[in-house]
Amino acid sequence: MTSSAGRPSAEVRATYPSMRKARDGLMALERRGVEAEDIGLEGPGAARAKLPVTNDEERQTDLAVMGYVGRRAGVGAVLVGFAGAVLGAVAGAVLHGAVTAVAGAVAVGALALALGFLWGGFTGLAADDAFGDTFVA
């Protein structure tokens, strides 16, 4: 058996107690270099995820995905923003004094907050189509 990239591969199956655990498994595989197109999701939860959805069901799924990504983005923004503010304050204090320390904290902190928001949100998404299916069911 070969993977989509032409490399030798083996088929591995795993059973997860919940779709949340399956989502974590999908993301772990991708982070370790398994191509998204080589990952699949099977079982009753995956079968329900493939069924056509109504507007209400689709809305609930979208809200679940948005909440998941939003929480990660918020944590990333706070952590990276705080680190950037501290770094900016220290750099400003070393260079020119108290006023520059505050300006550096605000400027670098704001930039770091935005980058942390993006980093936190984007690292919460998997490229595999099955990732979205883990929010349905």
C-alpha positions, 0 to 999 in steps of 0.5 A: 500500500502506498500513500497519496505522496507515493510513500509506503504506508500502513493502514491503522485504525483507532476507536475513539470514545467521542468525536472530540477525541477523534478530532484530537487524533486527527490533529495529532496525525497531521502534526506528525506529518500524515497527509490530510488526504491519507486520514479518514473518519469512519463509524456511526458519528462520521456517517451522521456527519455526512447526512444533509443538514438543515439550517438549524443543524448547520448553524449548531455545527458552525457555532461549535467550530467557531467556539472551538477555534475562538477559544484557541484564538483567545488563549493565543492572543492573551499569552502572546500579547502579554509576552509581547507587552512585557518584551516591548516594555523591557526594550523601551525601558532599556532604550529610553525610559518610562514613557518609551517603556509604556509605548513599547508595551502598547505597540509590541503588545498590540502586534503580539496580541494580533499575531497570537490570535491568528496563531491560536486560531489557525493551529486549531484547524486541521486540513483534513475534511474529517476534522469538520465532521467531528463537530457533527453528531 
